[in-house]
Each structure stands twice: as structure tokens, then as C-alpha cells.
Amino acid sequence: MKKNIISTIIICLLAFIANSQIRFLPTIKVDFEKTTSVRQLMKDMEEGNSWFEQNKDRYPVSLINYYEFTGDTSHSIYKPGKKFL
């Protein structure tokens, strides 16, 4: 009798665990931005060169790029996004 009850409880727990792992989002859309420090990037590329010091005011401090990721159960798309104001 105890073995039947314990076996039933174990089967129910395993079924619950297996069922909880099946849940996926059918579709997803993520919009995000990436900020790049342009002056630091140029400084790292031209290290030890006085050319950067002379022209650093011509470059913006940072550059923001927007991207969009869209996916579902069969495919995913990663592309440049629209600029947000």
C-alpha cells in the first residue's frame, strides 16, 4: 500500500516537472540599443598618434545604434531597428 502511494506521488511530481519545462513563448520581439563610445574607440585604434588629439573634437562622444530581434518557434530575425525619439 505504501509503495503504491509513494509511486503515485513520484509519478505526479515527475509529470508536473516535465509539463512545466514545455512552456515556451510562441513569439518574441525585443528592441534594444547599443551605445558605443566613439572617442574612446578612436583613441584605442590610434594609440600613440597625435592625429587623434588634433581631430577628437570632430567625433561624437558616443553613438547609439538601435536593433530589433523578432523570433518565433521556427525562425528568428535580427535587424537594425528604428530610431526612437
C-alpha distance (Angstrom), angle and dihedral (degrees) to the residues before:
residue distance angle dihedral
M1 . . .
K2 3.83 . .
K3 3.79 91.0 .
N4 3.80 91.2 54.5
I5 3.81 92.7 50.5
I6 3.81 93.2 46.1
S7 3.81 91.1 46.2
T8 3.82 91.0 50.2
I9 3.82 91.9 49.7
I10 3.82 91.8 48.4
I11 3.81 92.0 48.6
C12 3.82 91.1 49.2
L13 3.81 91.6 49.5
L14 3.81 92.6 48.1
A15 3.81 90.9 48.1
F16 3.81 90.1 50.3
I17 3.82 92.4 49.4
A18 3.81 92.7 46.6
N19 3.80 92.0 47.8
S20 3.80 93.8 49.2
Q21 3.82 92.0 56.4
I22 3.81 94.2 58.5
R23 3.81 96.3 69.0
F24 3.80 111.2 111.1
L25 3.76 130.7 163.0
P26 3.81 106.9 -107.7
T27 3.83 92.8 -147.6
I28 3.77 134.5 9.4
K29 3.80 135.0 -172.2
V30 3.79 122.1 -171.5
D31 3.81 124.4 -177.1
F32 3.77 115.8 -167.5
E33 3.76 142.0 160.5
K34 3.79 133.2 -135.8
T35 3.79 120.2 -152.7
T36 3.81 117.9 -155.1
S37 3.78 122.8 -168.2
V38 3.81 99.4 -134.9
R39 3.78 97.4 -173.4
Q40 3.80 92.6 50.4
L41 3.80 90.8 47.2
M42 3.81 92.0 51.1
K43 3.81 90.7 45.2
D44 3.83 90.7 53.0
M45 3.80 91.8 47.7
E46 3.80 94.6 48.0
E47 3.79 98.9 37.2
G48 3.79 113.2 166.8
N49 3.80 92.8 14.3
S50 3.79 121.7 119.4
W51 3.83 88.9 -152.6
F52 3.81 90.4 81.6
E53 3.80 93.1 51.3
Q54 3.80 90.7 52.4
N55 3.81 95.1 48.0
K56 3.80 104.9 31.5
D57 3.81 93.1 105.0
R58 3.81 89.4 62.8
Y59 3.80 92.3 63.5
P60 3.80 124.8 73.9
V61 3.79 117.6 -113.3
S62 3.80 92.4 -123.1
L63 3.78 139.7 1.3
I64 3.81 123.7 -146.6
N65 3.81 120.5 -152.4
Y66 3.79 122.9 -171.5
Y67 3.80 123.7 -147.2
E68 3.78 136.5 -177.0
F69 3.80 127.7 -151.7
T70 3.80 118.2 -165.9
G71 3.77 123.7 177.9
D72 3.76 145.1 160.5
T73 3.78 135.3 175.7
S74 3.82 94.6 -70.5
H75 3.83 106.7 36.6
S76 3.80 145.7 0.3
I77 3.80 132.5 -145.3
Y78 3.79 127.0 -157.0
K79 3.80 114.3 -171.1
P80 3.78 141.8 150.0
G81 3.78 110.2 -80.1
K82 3.74 134.3 -142.2
K83 3.76 121.4 -84.9
F84 3.77 113.9 -102.9
L85 3.77 119.5 -143.8
